[in-house]
């Protein structure tokens, strides 16, 4: 099980933690919080950020590099 910490962008929401096998329950919890954008930590490290779009679709993205290692090319 992993520990996810939800850090809302808006200061009007409190940080929340959830323990789950994967990140799917995180999105459900953010939606129940009525929070539209948050940064997510997984096991103490930044993992990703989410924003609820105007059309109701979650946008999942990263605000900072997860690693300083260079990317590996699979094509040569």
Secondary structure, 3 states (H helix, E strand, C coil): CEEEEEEECCCCCCCEEEEECCCHHHHHHHHHCCCCEEEEEECCEEEEEEEECCCCCEEEECCCCCCCCCCCCCCC
